[in-house]
Amino acid sequence: MPEIVNGGIVIVGGGQAAASMAAKLRAEGYDGALTIIGEEPVAPYQRPPLSKAYLLGEMPLERLTLRAPAYWAEQNVTLRLGEPALRIDPAARVVHTAKAGIRYDQLALCTGADPKRLPAALGGDLGNVFTIRTLADIEALQPQMAAGKRLVVIGGGYIGLEAAAVARKLGLDVVLVQASERILRRVACRETADAVRALHQAQGVTIREGTGLRTLRGEGVVDSVELVDGTVLPADLVVVGIGVTPSVRLAEEAGLVLGDGIVTDAQGRTSDPHIWSAGDCAEIDLHGARMRLESVGNAIDMGELVARNMLGAAETYQPKPWFWSDMFASKLQIAGWNGGYTRVIAKDVDGESFWYFREDHLIAVDALDAPRAYMVGKRLIEAGSDVTPVEIEAAADLKSLMRR
């Protein structure tokens, strides 16, 4: 039977939330045992560049990692890498792996999310069908991203669009397939989608909207994609970007309350008083709505908040959502959360920007190659500004909105 060891504060997960939490615990003066249990065999690293600069070959591995290799030893953080957590015993306060039982005083679940995959019945088990979530995913995909190959991307969200952009820059022929009537339907307004579509089409990406996947074809390895409308697309490889599901198996088996993810209170604590959660797997409250925020900003902010609360701060989490996406030479920056918007105002001052209002209240802004609009919008939203749609429409100088 594996030995039982003392882990002190134990963090399950090896991503941004886990790294931010561990660093904040040390910065706040916690000097007890601190353990990170990671399923992957590498130290915590950034995930957003995987589908952008890293896939393109413009970012080396050492820049992908969140901390220098020596940092974890210097901070006396025990990394148990390549050692998946198998189960949690809440009564004994022990996390079990194949190698040991790690006893915890407090436990944080930062288990992230897993990419949705196509079922085998649709050809999802064929060779050269890829998802993008981990370093291993990219290491498998990169050798196939050769000029002249034919890529079909399934899914018109940010991951699919970023993969399509990288592939075109590398010289592949790219078709992106979106089952619903338009790309970015779940996360952005029609105006933003129109701008992003035009950007991709100008670079040679073929976008097919309003028709879904019927099946992938091939003998062992994918060679074509059949769509619901009967179209057959030749394919040397397929990237599937159809969303993620929160990784909640450990929490479920431990009897924690679940919703869309691991349900947390305003301080990041789960239904077990000794277990916390942060990052993509955690369900939080945002303006009265229960949801998960899949973003670097949320992983950092919530990870650091939970660290402080583990040490007794008793702070309430107040999310300030922000996101970004790189496609070709363009950057889309997003501030706020657009849920329930009733109106969008498009501006073409210093780039393209799209301002979301719920009634007369500014709630979000999408800024495409418009860093000033992003900066102004983010500050207005976080300040709870009462700027009106009329003022946004009339503004010739967006910075003037800060001086109103």
N, C-alpha and C positions, 0 to 999 in steps of 0.2 A: 504494500500500500504506500503511495507517495507520502513523503513527510509533510508535516504542517509547519509552515514558517510564518514569521511575523512580517506583514507588509505595511503596517501602519495605516496611512491613508493610501488606498489602492484605487487606481484609475484603470478602467478597462477600455481599451481603444487607443489607437496610435496616431490620431489625426490632429488637426488644428486645435480643437477644443481640449483634448488631453494635454497637449504641449503647453497651451496657454494656462491651463489650470495648474499644472505642475510648477511652471515658472513663477506664477503669482503666489502660490503657497510659499515658495522659498523667499520671494521678495517681501512677503508680509511677515516673515520671521519664523515660519514653521520650520523646526529643525529635527522633527521626528522622522521615522522611517517613511519613505515615499516610494511607491512602486507603480510602474506603468506596465500593464499586460497588453501586448500587441499581437494580433494575429499575423501580421506581415513580418517578414524577417529583417526589416529595415527600420531605422529610427524615424520618428515623426517627420513628415514632409508635407509640402503644399500640394493640394489636389488641383486647384484651378489651372495652373500652368500645364497640367498633363494634356489637356485637349487643345492647348494653344502653343506656347513657346517651346515646351519640352517635346511635344509630338513633332513640331517643326524642326527640331534639332538646334534651336537657338539658345537653349538653356541647359548647361551641364548639370549633372546629378548633384554636385556639391552646392549649387545654388538652389536646388529644389528642397533640400533639407531645411528644416526650421531652425535648427541650432547646429553649431559646430560640433563635431564628434566628441570633443573633450568636455563640452558643457555638462553633459549628464553626469559624468564622473565627478566633475568639480562640484556640482550641486548635490552630490550624493543621492542621485535618483537611480533606483534599480530598474533597469529595462529588461523585461522578460519578453524578448522578441521572438517571433515565429512560434509562439506558445499560446494558442487560442484558449480563451476561457471556455470551459466546457459546461459548467453549471455553478450556481450560487446557492449556498446554504444560508439563508437569512437568519435562522435560529442560532447557528454556530458562528455566524459572521465569517464565513470562509468562501473564497472563490477557488474552485477546483480547476486545475489544468491537468494535462497528461503527466506532468512532471512533479507537481506539488499541490498542496492546499495552502493558499495564501490567506492568512487571517487578517481581517481588516478592523480598524476602529471606525472608519467611515469609508464608504465606497462610492465612486462616481462611475456611472455608465455613460461613456462617450463613444458608443458603438457605431455611430454614423448611419449610413444607409447603403443599400445594395442595389445595383442596377437591375431593372426589369429585363428579363431575357425572353426571347421567343421560345415557345414550346417546341419540343422535338417534332410534334405533329405538323408544324409549319416550317420545318427545316432548320430550327434553331441549333441543332446539334451538328450541322455540317461544318466542315473546315472552312477557315477564312471568314467566319462570322464573329464579329468582335463587339465588346462593350468597352466603355471608357470610364473607369473609376479608380483603378489602382495602377501603381508603377508596373506591376506584372502585365496588366492589360496593354499598356503602351509598349512594353518590350516585345510583346507578341505581335502587335499591330505594325510597329515601325518598319520592320523589314519588308512588309507588303506594300508600303506606300511609295511605289516607284512610278516615275513618269510614264504615261501611256496606258497605265492600268485603268480599269473601269470600276469605279466605286459607286455603290448605291447606299445612301444613308436613309435609314428608316427612322423618321421622327424629326419634326421641325421645331424643337426646343433649342435652348442655347447649346447644349452638348452637340446635337446633330449639326447645327449651323457652324459651330466652331470647327468641328471635324471636316465639314465640307470646305470651309475656307482654307484650312491647312492643306487639304488634299489638292485643291486647285493650285495653290502656290507651289506645290511639289510637282505639278504637271499631270495629275490624274484627270480623267474624264469623270465628272461627278453629276449624279442625279440624286436629288433629295425628295423623298416621298413623305407627304403629310396627309394622314387620313382625314382630318377635319378640314373645314373650308379654308383655313389659312394657317400659316406658320405662327408660332408664338401665341396661339389662341388662349392658353391658360395663364400666361404671365404678362402680356402686354396688349396695348390697344391696337386697333386696326391701323392707325396712322404710323405707329412704330414698326409694325409688321411690314407695311408697305415700303418704308424706307429701307429696312433690312433686306427685304426681297429684292429691291432695285439694286442694292449694293452687291448682292450675290449674283444676280443675273448679269450685271455689268462685267463681272469677272468670269463669266462662262459657266456658272452653276445652273443646271436645269432643275427647276422646282416644280413638282407636280403636287398640287393640293386637291383635296376633296376626293381622293381615291386611296384606299388602304391596301395593305398587303394581303394577298391570297395565300401565297406560299413561296418559299425559297426552293429552288431546284438544284439538283446536282447529284453526282455519284461520289459520295464521300466528301467532296469539296464543292462549295456553291459555284454555280456557273451562270445562274440567271435568277431573276426575281419576277414572279407573276403578280400583277396587281388585280384588285377586285374588278376593275373595268376591262380586264382581259389583256391589257398591255403586258408584254414580256420584255424586261430590261436585261441585257447581258451584264454580267457582273463577275469580276475577278475577286472581289471582296465586298463585304457588307459590314457597315457599322450600325449598330442598333442603339438609338438614343431615345427611348420611349418612357423615360422617367425612372424613379427609384422608389424603393419601399424602405421604411425605417427598419433598422436591424434591432429587433425587439425580442428575439427568442429567449435570451438569458433572462430578461425582465419578465416575460410571460411565464416562464417555468418557475421563476422565483415568486410568482403570485403578485407582482406589482400591478397597479391599475394602469390600463392601456386605453388610449383613444386612437388618434391618428399616429401617435408615437407613444413614448413613455410619458405619462401624465406627470407634470411637475407643478408645484405651487409657485407663488410669486417669488420665492427665494431659490427655486431650483431643486427643492427636495421632492422626492417621490412619495408614494403612499407608505413606504417604509422609512421611519425617521432616521435610519443610519445610511440610507442610500440616496444619492443625488443623481442628476442627469444633466447633460448639456450638449449642445450641438445639433446636428441634423436629426438625431433620433428623439430629441426631447420635444414634447408638446407643451407650448407656452400660451399665455394670454397676450394677445395684441389687440388693443382697442376693443376689448370685449369679445373678440373672436378667438376660439381655440384653434391652434395651428402649429405647424413646424416651420421654421425658417431655415431654408437650405442655403446658407451663405457663410463666407469667411467671417464677415463682421459679427454675425450672431455667434459663431463658434468661439471667437476671441472674447467678446463681451460677456457672454454667458459663462464661459469657462472661468474667466477671472472673477465674476460675481460669485459663482459657486465656491471658488477657492476662499474668498473672503468670508462667505457665510459659513463654510466649514469651521472657520476660526472664530465664529461668533458675531459677525458683523450685522446679521439680520437685515440685509439690504433687500429692497424690492427691485426686481428686474424690470427695466423700462426699455424695451428694444428700440433701437434707432436703425431701421433696416437700410442697408445700402448693398449694391451689387455692381458687377461690371462684366463685360464680355468683349473680347478682342476678336475681330473678324477682318481679315486682310489688313489694310493699314488703318482701319477705323476702330474706334473705341466707343462702346455704348456704356454709359454710366447711369446708374439708376439710384435714386434716393427716395426713401419712403416706401409705403406699401399701397398699391392701387386698388385693393379690394373694395368693391361697392362703389366704384367711381360712376358719376353720372354725366360727366362732361370732360372733353379733352380739348385743350387749346394748343395748336401747333405754332411754333415760332421758328423763324429762320435767321435769327440774330446770332452771329458768331457760331454758326453751325445749326444743326436741326435739334429742336427740343420739343417735348410733348408734355404738357402740364395737366395733371389729373386733378379734378375737383370732385368732391362729394357734396352736391349742392353748391354752396359758395365757399367751401373749405378746401384749401390746398392740401392734398394728401401724398402726392408723389410727382416725380419728374423723370422722364427718360431723356438723356442727352446724348446725341450721336455726334461725335467730334465737336462737342460743345462744352468744354470744361468749365467755362464761366457759368453757363446755365446750370450745370450740375452743382457747382459750388454755391451759387445763390439759392437754388431750389432747396438744397440740403439744409442750409442755414435757416431758411424761412420755415421749412417743415419742422425742424427740431425746435425752433423757437415758438411754434404754435402760432405763426403769423396769421393775421386776418386779411392778408392780401387778397384782392378780389379778382375774378376772371377779367373784368373790364381793365383793371390795372395791368394784368399780364398782357392782354391783347394790345394795349396802348404803349407798352414800354419799348422805347427804342434803345435804351441802355439798361440792361438787366441789373447792373449793379445799383442803379438808382432805386430799385425796389428795396434795397437794404437801408436806404436813408429816408424812407417815407415816414 
